[in-house]
Amino acid sequence: MSERNLYALDLAGVEFNRACGGNQGGGDDGESCVTLGAVPEVPGAFALGDSKRPDAQPLLFTGEELTAAGIDPARFGLSV
């Protein structure tokens, strides 16, 4: 992916998928979950959000950055 300001992208078309971390508390209220979606207009760009704060702006990453951070898009039903 060429150098690009990911935060300038329009995220309106991003469809987020959720993955949870397996907290011992159980249930949606106590579960640590993140959401991840591919940015449609830029192949290889992803938006990472917090399911407990859906109104917060998601963080944006390239597929390479996600892999380096140990985040597997396949866990969210996505591919790099």
Secondary structure as UniProt FT lines:
FT   HELIX           6..8
FT   TURN            12..13
FT   STRAND          17..20
FT   HELIX           27..30
FT   STRAND          33..38
FT   TURN            40..41
FT   TURN            43..44
FT   STRAND          45..50
FT   TURN            51..52
FT   TURN            54..55
FT   STRAND          59..62
FT   HELIX           63..68
FT   TURN            69..70
FT   HELIX           73..76
//
